[in-house]
């Protein structure tokens, strides 16, 4: 793919226009912003995707009732221009903006929103990603084209943060409950995916790239560039080199060593922001379906909480932060990160690195060391797409050897690992989560009902990846789901974090920073979330995509510390005009970018 920026000037001579006719001006070339990612989008179907990169595409393709403000992540209107709770607290009414259209020209109405919510409420597979948002909603009703009413079973605190993409009924009604499981939701026969967001998906090559066209009729205003490309890389080094060479404009999810190597590169700015993500070593606490039927082949020892606690005590989290993250993060403990200080819980009795205590716990649990110094063997799965994941696994392997646990590390793709987890065929794995401003989704991960389920003869993964099941936790989850007093809800959330921490469903390793780099000589106008030092892309909302723009020829890069990202034209802006003997000459320069199907 090549990007061109052309500027033509016609000069007047002797008070009149040039008499020599000019050739027709070529059509303006597309201005493209290219983002490097290392984890491919697992699915552009909102009901099946689970990775962060997939949720970024849903936000680009579809509208949501509400969004989170760029300034402080507080809830604010979006597709719903206003919303309110009924005096009897039995319903919420959302006023849908009038005049919004789907990309195929059909009007978007409250009926599409009602269809989307009812499909989740009445569905099975559809509840995997969005069931926690509708757990207290009885039904959705469109009383007219601009009025959506969500009837609730009890007061609920999540109604301002329903992170559910609104889908076009006229498209999705033809995709039934069985077909949705394998529905790709990708462009067909040259036709883009129908959506209402700021971009349309026009092309997808799995493992290579996704290409989006700007929605010039977007109701919040069209993006200031024409095309958005997510280009998939096999490793961070290749992604970083592509940024340096100018083949991409933004490098996402960088490993810390690669991030540090980019700090002084010409035209490149690096940014480390506190983030809402954590990584963990997850344990197979006893894989089972939601109804309690055992599945999988997890090691029996991991059903014992004391064994899991011993492993947690054998993990040196400070070393992981220093050696894996190069200091760009902090040691982890509970599943709501400290970026949310009102909700994060710091345990009074932390599971600190203590090999002696780990050995004592294992002895007491009935797993003494044998003559060869080992107790038992476990499998630990790491992710092919992440060097940090693989490095963490090797550190954990070495520490567990010190307490007599023989660990075999196996690296696999995230797609494969997702399937393996859903079937319960693992002992431990390394991965992580990104926690939303409202933590209900993350809290739902640990409920008994979010374990895998069976449909026919097939087993399907739900959100639970540790198969943790504790009735006391479920009771607290139900209480918080109906608690509208935010202080009381925060206390419930902290009690839930304490339970999961004490039961060691996870050994949370660290909270990582958002490490990115971008071409600050070509682009400007990004909107950080939260202001001023938050993330620039992969936000809760599409803020930066609507404010970022190519730098004009007269603009100068600004200091990165200002909180805004600066840059220049993706095509390399150069235009010259030479006037000779009454004739105007058009001069152009282009920057060649690696074509989107040339994957590294």
Order of alpha helices (4+ residues) and beta strands (2+ residues): beta-beta-beta-beta-alpha-beta-beta-beta-beta-alpha-alpha-beta-beta-alpha-beta-beta-beta-alpha-beta-alpha-beta-alpha-beta-alpha-beta-alpha-beta-alpha-beta-alpha-beta-beta-alpha-alpha-beta-beta-alpha-beta-beta-beta
